């Protein structure tokens, strides 16, 4: 009985065949991309926009814009009935980030 299992294990992989390539056509992704993102963190909030224009199948040109608010770690919200105040807040700090880039994909 052991010989049967050994023979089965040795010759069984030779009878298996893969499905192979069904579609041999080369597919190139040529759409532009556009995305909007919103974020909420422990230090504040932010939003941004990204646009990418495809040059060819491997290269695209990206424009990115971000706007965020950064809170100071010592700020504390206080509630006095109907009145709200923020203890420790002296200034408001906002950041604006803009970037341009060209990633290249290698396959």
N, C-alpha and C positions, 0 to 999 in steps of 0.2 A: 504494500500500500504506500510506503514511503517513496518507493521508486516512481510510482505514478505521480505523486505530488511534485517531485523533483523534475520529472520530464515535463509536466504541465507548466511549472514555473519557468523552465528554460525555453520552451517553445511557444508559450502563449504570447509574448510580445511581438513575435514575427507575424502574427495574424492580424494585428491591429493596424489600421490605416487612419491617417488624419484626413480631415475634410479638405484641406488645401485652400487655394485661393479661389474664391467665387467670382470676385470682381477684380480684374487686373488693371483697370483704369486708374491713372494717377489722379488723386483728388487734391486740389489746391484750394485752401480757404482764403478767399479774397474779399471778405466783407470788412467794413470799417466797424470800429467799436465805440460805444458811447456808454458811460456809466455815471451814476450819481450815488454818492454814499453819505450816510449820516452816522455819526458816532457819539456815544455817551460814555464818559469815563468817570473815574472818581475825582479827577482834577478839572473837569469841565465837559464841554460838548463841542461838536464841530461838524462841518459838512464839506463836501468837495465834489468836483466834477472832473472826469477824465474823458478825453476824446483821442482816439487813435485812428489814423488814416493809413491804410494798407498800401505799401508801395508795390510789393510783389509777394510771392509765396513765403518769403523768409524775412522780409524787413517791413517794419511799420514805423510811423512817426507819431509820437505821443505828446499831447499837451495835458498838463495836470494842474489843477487849482484846488487849494485847501484853505479853509477859514476855520479857526478854532479859538475857543475861549479857554484860558488857563486860570484856575482859581488858586489862591494862596492856600497852603496847607493849614494855616492858623485861623482861617475864616470859620466862624460858627454862626449858624442861623438861630435867632432867638425869636420867640413868639410871646407877645404881651397882649393876650386877648385877640383883638382884631388887628393889632399893629404888629408888623414884622420888621425886624432889622437884622443886619449882619454885623456881628462883632468882629473886629480885626480887619475890616475891609477898608483899604485906603484908596486903591486904584483898581481899574479894570484893565486886564491885559488880554489882548487879542493878537493872534499870529495869522499872517497871510503867507502862504507858500505857493509859489508857481514854479513849474518845472517843464522842461522840454527834453525829450530823449528819443533815441532810436535803438530799440532792442533788435537783435538778430537771432533767429532760431537756427540751430544747427541740428540736423537729423542724420 
